[in-house]
Amino acid sequence: MGWGGFLDKLMGVLPIQKRKERWKNELDNLERERKNLLNGEANEKTSTRLAVIIERINYLQQLFRNATQD
């Protein structure tokens, strides 16, 4: 058994996510957090966090668009 077979076997056992799956999970979490912030009380801290979340959501959506063009 060479290194290739060993690594293939290891990758099958470890719960390592692929990059698009990680992006989707992060996007889902950010959208959930965004929804919670919008339903809550607005203050300076939440508005700053909301701006960061929206920026990251836009970035992840752009990554998905670029990935589908490849």
Backbone as numpy.savetxt, mean C-alpha at the origin, in Angstrom:
# Nx Ny Nz CAx CAy CAz Cx Cy Cz
19.94 -30.60 -4.44 19.07 -29.42 -4.44 19.97 -28.19 -4.44
19.82 -27.36 -5.45 20.63 -26.15 -5.55 19.96 -24.98 -4.85
20.60 -23.83 -4.99 20.07 -22.62 -4.35 18.72 -22.22 -4.94
18.53 -22.43 -6.22 17.26 -22.07 -6.85 16.09 -22.83 -6.26
16.26 -24.14 -6.12 15.19 -24.96 -5.53 14.94 -24.61 -4.09
16.02 -24.33 -3.36 15.89 -23.95 -1.95 15.14 -22.64 -1.82
15.50 -21.65 -2.64 14.84 -20.34 -2.57 13.38 -20.42 -3.00
13.10 -21.24 -4.03 11.71 -21.41 -4.45 10.87 -22.02 -3.34
11.43 -23.00 -2.67 10.72 -23.65 -1.56 10.51 -22.66 -0.41
11.54 -21.87 -0.12 11.47 -20.89 0.95 10.42 -19.82 0.63
10.38 -19.36 -0.61 9.40 -18.34 -1.00 7.98 -18.86 -0.91
7.79 -20.16 -1.12 6.46 -20.75 -1.00 5.98 -20.83 0.43
6.90 -20.87 1.38 6.56 -21.02 2.79 6.39 -19.66 3.48
7.25 -18.71 3.15 7.21 -17.40 3.80 6.07 -16.55 3.25
5.40 -15.80 4.12 4.30 -14.94 3.65 4.83 -13.60 3.12
5.61 -13.65 2.06 6.16 -12.43 1.48 5.23 -11.95 0.37
4.83 -10.68 0.49 3.91 -10.12 -0.48 4.67 -9.58 -1.69
4.04 -9.63 -2.81 4.61 -9.03 -4.01 4.33 -7.54 -3.96
5.04 -6.77 -4.78 4.95 -5.32 -4.65 3.56 -4.77 -4.92
2.86 -5.30 -5.93 1.52 -4.78 -6.21 0.55 -5.12 -5.09
0.73 -6.27 -4.49 -0.11 -6.66 -3.36 0.15 -5.73 -2.16
1.43 -5.39 -1.93 1.76 -4.45 -0.85 1.14 -3.09 -1.12
1.22 -2.63 -2.39 0.63 -1.33 -2.74 -0.87 -1.35 -2.49
-1.53 -2.44 -2.90 -2.98 -2.52 -2.73 -3.36 -2.52 -1.25
-2.61 -3.28 -0.43 -2.89 -3.31 1.00 -2.68 -1.93 1.62
-1.61 -1.25 1.24 -1.36 0.09 1.76 -2.46 1.05 1.32
-2.88 0.95 0.06 -3.93 1.81 -0.46 -5.24 1.57 0.30
-5.58 0.33 0.55 -6.80 0.00 1.30 -6.74 0.58 2.71
-5.58 0.44 3.37 -5.43 0.97 4.73 -5.52 2.49 4.75
-4.91 3.14 3.77 -4.96 4.60 3.71 -6.37 5.11 3.43
-7.08 4.44 2.55 -8.45 4.85 2.26 -9.35 4.67 3.48
-9.13 3.60 4.23 -9.89 3.37 5.46 -9.60 4.47 6.49
-8.30 4.80 6.64 -7.92 5.85 7.58 -8.47 7.21 7.14
-8.43 7.47 5.85 -8.97 8.72 5.30 -10.47 8.86 5.61
-11.20 7.77 5.42 -12.63 7.77 5.70 -12.89 8.04 7.18
-12.11 7.43 8.06 -12.27 7.64 9.49 -11.98 9.09 9.87
-10.94 9.67 9.26 -10.60 11.06 9.57 -11.69 12.01 9.07
-12.27 11.73 7.92 -13.32 12.59 7.39 -14.59 12.52 8.23
-14.83 11.39 8.88 -16.02 11.25 9.72 -15.82 11.87 11.10
-14.57 12.08 11.48 -14.28 12.61 12.81 -14.23 14.13 12.85
-13.76 14.63 13.97 -13.66 16.07 14.20 -12.44 16.62 13.44
-12.64 17.77 12.81 -11.55 18.38 12.04 -10.74 19.32 12.94
-9.43 19.15 12.90 -8.52 20.06 13.57 -7.23 20.10 12.77
-6.26 20.82 13.26 -5.01 20.98 12.51 -4.27 19.65 12.31
-4.26 18.83 13.34 -3.56 17.55 13.27 -4.20 16.62 12.24
-5.53 16.52 12.26 -6.20 15.63 11.32 -6.11 16.16 9.89
-6.16 17.46 9.72 -6.06 18.01 8.36 -4.66 17.80 7.79
-3.64 17.89 8.62 -2.28 17.62 8.16 -2.13 16.15 7.78
-2.64 15.27 8.62 -2.58 13.83 8.33 -3.36 13.51 7.07
-4.51 14.14 6.89 -5.33 13.91 5.72 -4.60 14.33 4.45
-3.87 15.43 4.50 -3.10 15.89 3.34 -2.02 14.88 2.97
-1.36 14.32 3.99 -0.31 13.32 3.74 -0.93 12.05 3.14
-2.08 11.65 3.66 -2.75 10.45 3.17 -3.16 10.64 1.72
-3.74 11.77 1.39 -4.19 12.03 0.03 -3.01 12.03 -0.94
-1.90 12.62 -0.51 -0.70 12.64 -1.35 -0.19 11.22 -1.61
-0.17 10.39 -0.57 0.30 9.01 -0.72 -0.67 8.19 -1.57
-1.98 8.40 -1.42 -2.97 7.70 -2.24 -2.76 8.05 -3.71
-2.55 9.32 -4.00 -2.31 9.74 -5.38 -1.05 9.08 -5.94
0.00 9.01 -5.12 1.25 8.38 -5.54 1.04 6.89 -5.85
0.33 6.19 -4.97 0.09 4.76 -5.18 -0.77 4.52 -6.41
-1.76 5.37 -6.63 -2.59 5.23 -7.82 -1.76 5.44 -9.09
-0.80 6.37 -9.03 0.09 6.58 -10.17 0.97 5.35 -10.40
1.45 4.74 -9.32 2.24 3.51 -9.46 1.43 2.41 -10.13
0.16 2.28 -9.76 -0.70 1.28 -10.39 -0.90 1.57 -11.87
-1.12 2.84 -12.20 -1.28 3.20 -13.61 -0.01 2.89 -14.40
1.15 3.21 -13.84 2.41 2.93 -14.52 2.65 1.43 -14.65
2.27 0.67 -13.64 2.49 -0.78 -13.66 1.62 -1.45 -14.72
0.45 -0.92 -14.97 -0.42 -1.52 -15.98 0.04 -1.16 -17.39
0.81 -0.10 -17.53 1.32 0.29 -18.84 2.52 -0.54 -19.25
3.18 -1.18 -18.29 4.37 -2.00 -18.59 4.03 -3.25 -19.34
